[in-house]
Amino acid sequence: MIGFALGLLEYRLMSAVVIGALRRTDRSATEAEKQDYERRIRILRGALMAMTVGLMPILGFVIGRALFG
């Protein structure tokens, strides 16, 4: 449960920084480009969520079991 909470916190921090930077560098000229850029940001947000909230607690559990039995 602690790994899940830390993963969620990490996701919130990472997504705020990374997606904020991506939005500042958006140079879309047309509405279609803007929509494609937003679609890619949603995909990135999903990947970040899967890695931080899904993978990190599992990895922490495996490492904890390996080190401390």
C-alpha positions in Angstrom: 0.0 0.0 0.0 2.9 2.4 0.7 4.4 1.7 -2.7 1.0 2.5 -4.3 0.8 5.8 -2.4 4.4 6.7 -3.3 3.8 5.8 -6.9 0.7 8.0 -7.0 2.7 10.9 -5.5 5.5 10.3 -8.0 3.0 10.2 -10.8 1.5 13.5 -9.8 4.8 15.3 -9.5 6.3 13.8 -12.7 3.2 14.5 -14.8 2.9 18.1 -13.6 6.5 18.8 -14.5 6.7 16.9 -17.8 3.3 17.7 -19.2 3.7 21.4 -18.1 7.0 21.6 -20.0 5.4 19.9 -23.0 2.5 22.4 -23.0 4.9 25.3 -22.9 6.8 24.0 -25.9 3.6 23.4 -28.0 4.1 25.0 -31.4 0.9 23.8 -33.0 -0.3 26.0 -35.8 -3.6 24.5 -36.6 -6.4 22.9 -34.6 -5.6 19.5 -36.0 -2.0 19.7 -34.8 -3.2 20.9 -31.4 -5.5 17.9 -31.1 -2.7 15.5 -32.2 -0.4 17.0 -29.6 -3.0 16.6 -26.9 -3.6 13.0 -27.9 0.1 12.3 -27.5 0.1 13.9 -24.1 -2.8 11.7 -23.1 -0.8 8.6 -24.2 2.2 9.8 -22.3 0.1 10.4 -19.2 -1.2 6.8 -19.4 2.3 5.4 -19.8 3.5 7.5 -16.8 0.6 6.2 -14.8 1.3 2.6 -15.7 5.0 2.9 -14.8 4.7 4.8 -11.5 1.5 3.5 -10.0 1.6 0.0 -11.5 5.2 -1.0 -11.9 6.9 0.8 -9.0 5.0 -0.9 -6.1 5.6 -4.3 -7.7 9.3 -3.5 -8.1 9.5 -2.3 -4.5 7.9 -5.5 -3.3 10.2 -7.7 -5.3 13.3 -5.8 -4.1 12.1 -5.8 -0.5 11.5 -9.6 -0.6 14.9 -10.2 -2.2 16.8 -8.1 0.4 14.8 -8.7 3.6 13.2 -12.0 3.0 
